Amino acid sequence: MAQRGRGDKWAVWVYACLCLLMPCVATGQQAVGQITAASGAMCQRGVTQIPGSPGLLLYVGDVLTTVGTDSRVAVTMVDQTRLALGPKSRLVLRQFLWDARSQQGHAVAELPTGTLAVQSGGLGKRDTGNTLAVATPRTTVRVTDAEVGIRAGKE
């Protein structure tokens, strides 16, 4: 039986990285945000679970989850909107369109359960017609020029 050398280990590592990136590369998606701080967070991309660690790029369709009572994740979107997901929360990035040149766009996120703090960036500018909406099981919150806290799920 042949022993694996460094080249084989390198090839396996490269293959694993490509498998994580393939859903985004195949669809031509651009990153819409990046995790800036995290503790006890996971990112679901398609069927793949990825540890939610600082520096992880986020794409439309990603689902961020915090599982423990001390878990949290902070995200900065490409328009400079800041999101902070609290413990035992789930956030789905449904839509995100942003044109840096024209400073125009819109975004929709879904918060089925948990807590979310939002500090609006370019999408929250009231005078531009941009929209940032967060859907919860009971209502949809539109964020404009504000810092807001949103709680969803069981009382």
Beta strands, then each sheet from edge to edge (+ up, - down):
strand 1: 33-39
strand 2: 41-45
strand 3: 48-51
strand 4: 57-58
strand 5: 63-66
strand 6: 72-77
strand 7: 82-85
strand 8: 89-99
strand 9: 104-119
strand 10: 131-135
strand 11: 140-142
strand 12: 147-152
sheet 1: 3+ 2- 5+ 8- 9+ 7- 6+ 1- 4+
sheet 2: 3+ 2- 5+ 8- 9+ 10+ 11-
sheet 3: 3+ 2- 5+ 8- 9+ 12-
end
